[in-house]
């Protein structure tokens, strides 16, 4: 069980600094019915949503990225709409392929490999969900996740449940190596909730030195 609206809010918050840095508005449109507990794989739902938001912010130079969640029939409809570069509808299936983008110049201009959307679609299918996209070249894009997650009861005390641990267990130490400061910040925000001891470095040599100093 997880709180659906909170999952959307916390995921979007990870990419707000990137949007603010580009003067792109990151807007949330959460329907009242999404303020509930549902049953599903929150890690994978956040992974898909995070990838969609990250792409939307990356490919939008001005305007807005809007993240919405609402009930549609027996499904939850989560959509990420942007005012970015868009793509030709004929290229839709290509952008969901591994390492495919509609135009090779996009990689040179914006970076990235295009692998994320392929993984997101596979994860969606494994959860019995559907991930689709609608766009026009130069007119932005909308990526939509349709997923069935049944309602669930909230844990009696979610905070206490999360804090249950073995008091005699040694502290978990994590070494994080990534050359992009935004990536490091995202991981730090996630892991600070887990109560681990985190050391962040920005290249392989620093990672090796840190490991040798404290395995």
NORRASUL-V746446 format. One record per residue. N is the residue number from 1. RES is the residue in three letters. PSI is psi in degrees with one decimal (999 if undefined). D_FIRST is the distance of its C-alpha to the first C-alpha in Angstrom with 2 decimals. Layout:
n,res,psi,d_first
N,RES,PSI,D_FIRST
N,RES,PSI,D_FIRST
//
This chain:
n,res,psi,d_first
1,UNK,140.7,0.00
2,UNK,157.0,3.80
3,UNK,117.4,7.08
4,UNK,-53.3,9.07
5,UNK,-39.9,12.47
6,UNK,-37.1,12.10
7,UNK,-40.3,11.20
8,UNK,-44.0,14.34
9,UNK,-47.0,16.38
10,UNK,-34.8,15.93
11,UNK,-46.2,16.70
12,UNK,-35.6,19.68
13,UNK,-28.2,20.92
14,UNK,-26.2,21.60
15,UNK,2.7,24.18
16,UNK,-39.5,25.76
17,UNK,-38.9,28.49
18,UNK,-44.0,29.56
19,UNK,-44.7,29.77
20,UNK,-37.0,31.65
21,UNK,-20.7,33.99
22,UNK,4.8,35.00
23,UNK,36.3,35.22
24,UNK,128.7,32.64
25,UNK,128.6,30.52
26,UNK,107.4,26.75
27,UNK,139.1,25.51
28,UNK,136.0,22.12
29,UNK,90.4,21.98
30,UNK,117.6,18.67
31,UNK,148.0,18.96
32,UNK,-33.2,18.19
33,UNK,-13.4,15.91
34,UNK,-7.2,13.50
35,UNK,66.9,13.05
36,UNK,167.7,9.97
37,UNK,137.2,6.24
38,UNK,169.7,5.41
39,UNK,125.2,4.33
40,UNK,-173.8,6.43
41,UNK,91.6,8.34
42,UNK,-32.8,8.17
43,UNK,-44.9,11.42
44,UNK,-36.1,13.25
45,UNK,-44.1,12.40
46,UNK,-36.2,13.73
47,UNK,-45.5,16.56
48,UNK,-49.6,17.70
49,UNK,-41.9,17.56
50,UNK,-40.0,19.28
51,UNK,-41.7,21.94
52,UNK,-42.2,22.69
53,UNK,-43.1,23.08
54,UNK,-46.0,25.16
55,UNK,-43.5,27.42
56,UNK,-43.8,27.85
57,UNK,-41.3,28.96
58,UNK,-40.5,31.15
59,UNK,6.4,32.98
60,UNK,120.5,33.47
61,UNK,-21.6,36.51
62,UNK,154.7,36.68
63,UNK,-134.3,34.87
64,UNK,148.3,31.16
65,UNK,120.4,27.80
66,UNK,125.5,25.51
67,UNK,123.0,21.75
68,UNK,150.4,20.47
69,UNK,130.1,17.39
70,UNK,165.0,17.97
71,UNK,132.8,17.53
72,UNK,104.9,20.24
73,UNK,-130.9,20.84
74,UNK,11.8,17.88
75,UNK,161.3,16.56
76,UNK,129.6,15.15
77,UNK,112.3,18.13
78,UNK,119.5,17.82
79,UNK,142.8,21.38
80,UNK,112.5,23.26
81,UNK,133.3,26.90
82,UNK,166.6,29.65
83,UNK,33.5,33.39
84,UNK,-154.5,34.17
85,UNK,-20.9,36.63
86,UNK,-172.0,34.99
87,UNK,160.5,36.21
88,UNK,131.8,38.36
89,UNK,-29.5,36.48
90,UNK,-19.0,38.49
91,UNK,5.7,36.76
92,UNK,-49.3,33.18
93,UNK,-30.0,32.70
94,UNK,-38.7,34.44
95,UNK,-15.2,32.02
96,UNK,-0.9,29.18
97,UNK,160.0,31.43
98,UNK,129.6,31.49
99,UNK,32.0,33.58
100,UNK,137.4,34.80
101,UNK,156.4,35.44
102,UNK,-29.9,37.54
103,UNK,125.5,40.21
104,UNK,-27.9,41.03
105,UNK,-21.2,42.23
106,UNK,-41.8,38.68
107,UNK,-42.7,37.85
108,UNK,-33.4,40.96
109,UNK,-42.3,40.24
110,UNK,-16.6,36.53
111,UNK,172.7,35.73
112,UNK,162.3,32.98
113,UNK,-19.1,33.14
114,UNK,3.4,30.94
115,UNK,-29.9,28.90
116,UNK,-41.9,25.55
117,UNK,-35.2,25.53
118,UNK,-44.7,26.34
119,UNK,-41.8,23.39
120,UNK,-42.4,21.06
121,UNK,-41.3,22.47
122,UNK,-43.2,22.12
123,UNK,-39.8,18.45
124,UNK,-46.2,17.98
125,UNK,-37.5,20.01
126,UNK,-26.0,18.15
127,UNK,7.4,14.93
128,UNK,22.2,17.24
129,UNK,174.7,17.39
130,UNK,131.3,20.64
131,UNK,121.7,21.90
132,UNK,169.8,25.25
133,UNK,150.9,27.69
134,UNK,132.0,30.54
135,UNK,163.1,33.34
136,UNK,140.1,37.03
137,UNK,124.4,39.00
138,UNK,2.9,39.41
139,UNK,22.3,37.22
140,UNK,-179.2,33.75
141,UNK,155.0,30.81
142,UNK,121.2,27.56
143,UNK,131.0,24.76
144,UNK,126.4,22.23
145,UNK,119.0,18.94
146,UNK,117.7,18.24
147,UNK,141.6,14.90
148,UNK,113.9,13.40
149,UNK,113.5,9.69
150,UNK,153.4,9.43
151,UNK,150.5,8.48
152,UNK,159.9,6.05
153,UNK,140.4,7.37
154,UNK,142.5,7.09
155,UNK,148.2,7.80
156,UNK,-41.5,11.57
157,UNK,85.6,12.48
158,UNK,-34.2,10.06
159,UNK,-47.7,13.35
160,UNK,-39.2,14.83
161,UNK,-36.2,12.03
162,UNK,-22.5,12.35
163,UNK,-2.2,16.08
164,UNK,121.0,16.52
165,UNK,171.5,18.98
166,UNK,111.9,22.37
167,UNK,-21.4,25.03
168,UNK,-4.4,27.65
169,UNK,141.6,25.98
170,UNK,152.8,27.95
171,UNK,135.0,26.71
172,UNK,122.7,25.11
173,UNK,135.1,27.41
174,UNK,130.9,26.71
175,UNK,119.9,29.53
176,UNK,124.4,28.75
177,UNK,119.8,31.52
178,UNK,135.7,31.46
179,UNK,2.5,34.41
180,UNK,118.8,32.52
181,UNK,-32.6,31.76
182,UNK,-41.7,28.95
183,UNK,-43.3,27.12
184,UNK,-40.4,27.65
185,UNK,-39.9,26.37
186,UNK,-47.2,23.08
187,UNK,-40.2,22.54
188,UNK,-42.0,23.74
189,UNK,-37.5,21.29
190,UNK,-45.9,18.35
191,UNK,-19.3,19.87
192,UNK,-22.7,21.05
193,UNK,-15.0,17.58
194,UNK,-3.8,17.82
195,UNK,33.5,21.13
196,UNK,163.6,23.23
197,UNK,113.8,26.90
198,UNK,130.2,27.29
199,UNK,123.3,30.65
200,UNK,134.0,31.05
201,UNK,164.7,34.14
202,UNK,9.6,35.27
203,UNK,169.1,37.22
204,UNK,-37.9,37.71
205,UNK,-42.4,40.72
206,UNK,-36.9,38.95
207,UNK,-44.4,36.10
208,UNK,-44.3,38.71
209,UNK,-42.6,40.58
210,UNK,-39.7,37.50
211,UNK,-41.1,36.58
212,UNK,-32.6,40.20
213,UNK,-34.8,40.30
214,UNK,84.3,37.12
215,UNK,999,35.75
//
